[in-house]
Amino acid sequence: MTLPASTLGVIAAIALMALATYLTRAGGIFVMSRVPIGPKVERFINAMASSVLVAVITPMAVNGDWGARLALAATLAVMLLLHKPLPAIGAGILTAALWRFLVP
């Protein structure tokens, strides 16, 4: 499916993406409202979140520049040290920004 690169085409693309996002989220809520949350389902949900995170980060670690790799290392180090995601994310962002600022 191709859309023309006009204003109407852009609006149609945004509307289709919004609809797909809404249906995905609403479908997840609908399905999970019918599934009893027991220990097995909770472990599955926790493992799924981690696997999605690894799937997002791995290509960046493999194909990214040294700024991305150092940012991942800094994020991992701070997360292991503090066990808090917000400072870890901040350390990763700061590391990538400093690397890209200092190394042309």
Backbone bond lengths (Angstrom), bond angles and torsions (degrees), N, CA, C in turn:
res aa  C-N    CA-C-N  psi(-1)  N-CA   C-N-CA  omega(-1)  CA-C   N-CA-C  phi
1 M - - - 1.441 - - 1.523 108.42 -
2 T 1.277 117.32 128.21 1.458 121.31 176.46 1.515 109.23 -121.01
3 L 1.304 114.96 145.74 1.456 121.44 177.90 1.515 108.09 -117.65
4 P 1.306 117.08 143.67 1.463 118.58 177.81 1.529 110.67 -68.07
5 A 1.325 115.96 150.31 1.462 121.24 -179.45 1.516 110.65 -84.01
6 S 1.303 115.82 48.87 1.465 121.13 177.56 1.523 107.79 -108.97
7 T 1.299 115.92 176.84 1.465 120.29 179.48 1.520 110.91 -61.07
8 L 1.329 116.09 -42.35 1.459 120.10 179.08 1.532 110.93 -65.18
9 G 1.326 117.38 -39.26 1.466 120.98 178.06 1.518 111.99 -64.24
10 V 1.326 116.55 -39.97 1.467 120.84 178.63 1.523 110.11 -66.35
11 I 1.316 116.71 -43.64 1.468 120.56 178.89 1.521 110.17 -63.58
12 A 1.327 117.50 -40.35 1.470 120.70 178.19 1.525 110.69 -64.11
13 A 1.332 117.92 -41.31 1.463 121.31 179.07 1.521 110.78 -63.51
14 I 1.323 116.87 -43.50 1.466 120.45 178.93 1.525 110.40 -63.94
15 A 1.331 116.90 -42.05 1.467 120.64 179.69 1.523 110.87 -63.96
16 L 1.333 117.24 -41.99 1.469 120.22 178.87 1.527 111.41 -65.30
17 M 1.334 117.19 -40.75 1.462 119.73 178.30 1.524 111.14 -66.67
18 A 1.324 117.25 -38.79 1.464 120.83 177.70 1.528 110.46 -64.16
19 L 1.320 116.70 -42.13 1.465 120.88 178.53 1.526 111.04 -63.67
20 A 1.330 116.64 -44.62 1.463 119.87 178.58 1.526 111.03 -61.96
21 T 1.322 117.39 -41.57 1.466 121.15 178.25 1.521 110.73 -63.51
22 Y 1.315 116.37 -45.75 1.462 120.28 -179.98 1.532 110.84 -61.58
23 L 1.332 117.13 -46.93 1.461 120.15 -178.43 1.524 111.68 -63.64
24 T 1.318 116.92 -37.31 1.466 120.14 177.86 1.520 110.60 -64.16
25 R 1.316 116.59 -46.83 1.469 119.86 -178.90 1.527 111.44 -68.97
26 A 1.307 117.12 -44.27 1.459 120.48 179.90 1.525 110.32 -65.49
27 G 1.331 116.93 -38.02 1.465 120.26 177.52 1.509 111.91 -63.58
28 G 1.322 116.84 -40.15 1.464 120.37 177.56 1.516 111.86 -63.78
29 I 1.308 116.04 -42.94 1.472 119.98 178.40 1.522 110.12 -65.21
30 F 1.335 116.76 -41.08 1.471 120.81 179.59 1.525 110.83 -62.57
31 V 1.324 116.78 -46.83 1.469 120.27 -179.11 1.522 110.76 -65.56
32 M 1.334 117.38 -46.05 1.462 119.87 -176.80 1.528 112.48 -70.37
33 S 1.338 118.01 -20.47 1.462 118.97 175.91 1.523 111.19 -71.97
34 R 1.314 116.62 -16.29 1.466 121.78 -179.22 1.527 112.83 -101.51
35 V 1.337 117.53 -4.74 1.457 121.68 -178.10 1.523 108.72 -105.93
36 P 1.335 117.38 124.53 1.466 118.14 176.75 1.538 109.50 -70.26
37 I 1.324 115.88 133.82 1.459 121.27 -177.62 1.528 108.42 -87.82
38 G 1.314 115.21 99.47 1.453 121.32 175.73 1.523 109.44 -108.60
39 P 1.313 117.42 -173.42 1.467 120.43 -178.52 1.536 112.72 -62.28
40 K 1.328 117.26 -38.42 1.472 119.85 -179.98 1.520 111.58 -66.95
41 V 1.326 117.12 -43.66 1.463 120.99 -179.89 1.522 109.88 -66.54
42 E 1.328 117.30 -39.17 1.465 120.28 178.80 1.527 110.87 -64.43
43 R 1.327 117.91 -41.55 1.474 120.90 176.84 1.523 110.55 -63.75
44 F 1.329 117.10 -39.74 1.463 120.69 178.09 1.522 111.12 -62.42
45 I 1.328 116.79 -44.78 1.466 120.46 -179.34 1.524 110.36 -63.53
46 N 1.325 117.37 -42.74 1.464 120.46 178.71 1.522 111.43 -64.66
47 A 1.323 117.27 -40.15 1.466 120.32 178.52 1.526 110.90 -68.49
48 M 1.317 117.54 -35.57 1.460 121.30 179.54 1.521 110.51 -64.44
49 A 1.314 117.27 -42.31 1.465 120.31 179.10 1.520 110.79 -61.13
50 S 1.312 117.26 -42.65 1.466 120.93 179.25 1.519 111.30 -66.89
51 S 1.319 117.39 -39.77 1.464 119.37 -178.73 1.523 111.72 -68.52
52 V 1.324 117.64 -34.65 1.465 120.44 176.15 1.528 109.59 -65.93
53 L 1.321 116.80 -41.71 1.462 120.64 178.24 1.526 110.91 -61.47
54 V 1.306 117.95 -44.36 1.466 121.46 178.57 1.529 110.40 -64.22
55 A 1.333 117.50 -39.03 1.465 120.96 179.50 1.527 111.65 -65.28
56 V 1.322 117.10 -30.21 1.458 120.44 178.63 1.532 110.53 -79.02
57 I 1.310 117.04 -39.12 1.468 121.68 -173.71 1.524 112.94 -80.24
58 T 1.314 119.29 -34.96 1.464 121.73 -174.38 1.524 113.75 -57.57
59 P 1.328 120.84 -47.77 1.470 118.43 178.22 1.525 112.69 -61.11
60 M 1.325 117.23 -33.80 1.452 119.82 178.60 1.529 110.44 -67.96
61 A 1.316 117.66 -37.04 1.460 120.85 179.07 1.526 111.11 -70.80
62 V 1.318 116.93 -35.15 1.466 120.76 -177.72 1.528 111.54 -81.19
63 N 1.313 116.93 -46.65 1.467 121.02 -173.59 1.519 114.53 -100.32
64 G 1.321 117.91 -7.90 1.452 120.88 -176.22 1.519 112.72 -78.11
65 D 1.324 114.29 172.34 1.458 119.60 177.18 1.531 109.08 -84.20
66 W 1.329 115.29 -176.91 1.461 119.24 -178.74 1.522 111.79 -67.09
67 G 1.317 117.85 -27.08 1.455 119.73 175.60 1.516 111.53 -62.18
68 A 1.320 116.25 -42.67 1.468 120.75 178.83 1.521 111.01 -67.44
69 R 1.317 116.86 -42.13 1.472 120.07 -179.55 1.525 111.50 -65.58
70 L 1.326 116.51 -42.29 1.465 119.15 178.41 1.528 111.10 -67.60
71 A 1.320 116.75 -35.33 1.465 120.28 176.69 1.522 110.61 -63.34
72 L 1.320 117.23 -41.73 1.464 120.17 176.91 1.514 111.20 -63.41
73 A 1.337 116.93 -41.97 1.462 120.75 179.44 1.530 110.88 -64.48
74 A 1.323 116.77 -41.78 1.465 120.05 178.82 1.525 110.76 -65.52
75 T 1.319 116.46 -41.72 1.463 120.45 178.52 1.522 110.65 -61.55
76 L 1.315 116.14 -45.06 1.468 120.45 179.02 1.524 111.19 -62.50
77 A 1.332 116.93 -44.95 1.467 120.34 -178.11 1.528 111.37 -62.52
78 V 1.328 117.06 -45.89 1.465 119.74 -178.96 1.519 110.55 -68.28
79 M 1.326 117.47 -36.99 1.469 120.16 178.77 1.527 110.83 -64.98
80 L 1.335 116.75 -42.51 1.462 119.55 178.61 1.524 111.65 -67.49
81 L 1.325 116.34 -32.89 1.460 120.59 -178.29 1.525 112.43 -77.14
82 L 1.333 117.19 -47.20 1.462 121.29 -172.95 1.529 114.58 -101.43
83 H 1.316 117.21 -21.97 1.476 122.28 -176.50 1.528 112.10 60.78
84 K 1.326 116.64 31.96 1.463 121.47 178.40 1.524 108.28 -130.81
85 P 1.337 117.76 127.11 1.462 119.59 -174.16 1.532 114.79 -71.14
86 L 1.321 118.77 -35.40 1.460 119.84 -175.27 1.536 112.84 -64.29
87 P 1.334 119.79 -48.02 1.467 117.99 175.73 1.530 112.54 -63.86
88 A 1.327 117.29 -32.41 1.460 120.32 178.81 1.524 110.79 -66.10
89 I 1.326 116.79 -43.48 1.462 120.57 177.67 1.524 110.02 -63.48
90 G 1.328 116.08 -43.23 1.462 120.07 177.89 1.518 112.06 -60.26
91 A 1.327 117.58 -40.99 1.462 121.05 178.41 1.523 110.95 -64.17
92 G 1.318 116.78 -39.74 1.462 119.86 178.24 1.516 112.22 -65.01
93 I 1.322 116.35 -44.48 1.468 120.31 179.43 1.526 110.52 -64.05
94 L 1.332 116.25 -44.57 1.463 120.31 179.97 1.532 111.24 -63.45
95 T 1.321 117.22 -41.00 1.462 120.74 179.22 1.520 111.40 -63.35
96 A 1.325 117.17 -46.33 1.470 120.26 179.37 1.522 110.76 -63.58
97 A 1.334 116.64 -41.77 1.465 119.99 -179.84 1.524 111.18 -64.65
98 L 1.330 117.15 -44.36 1.461 120.20 179.17 1.524 111.53 -63.50
99 W 1.320 116.80 -42.72 1.471 120.23 179.63 1.523 110.41 -60.82
100 R 1.304 116.20 -46.20 1.460 119.76 -177.65 1.531 112.05 -72.10
101 F 1.310 116.85 -24.09 1.467 120.51 176.56 1.537 111.18 -78.12
102 L 1.325 115.99 -40.64 1.461 120.85 -174.55 1.532 113.72 -85.02
103 V 1.338 116.38 -31.06 1.468 120.28 -176.99 1.536 108.35 -108.78
104 P 1.324 116.89 110.09 1.473 118.88 -177.76 1.520 112.67 -71.35
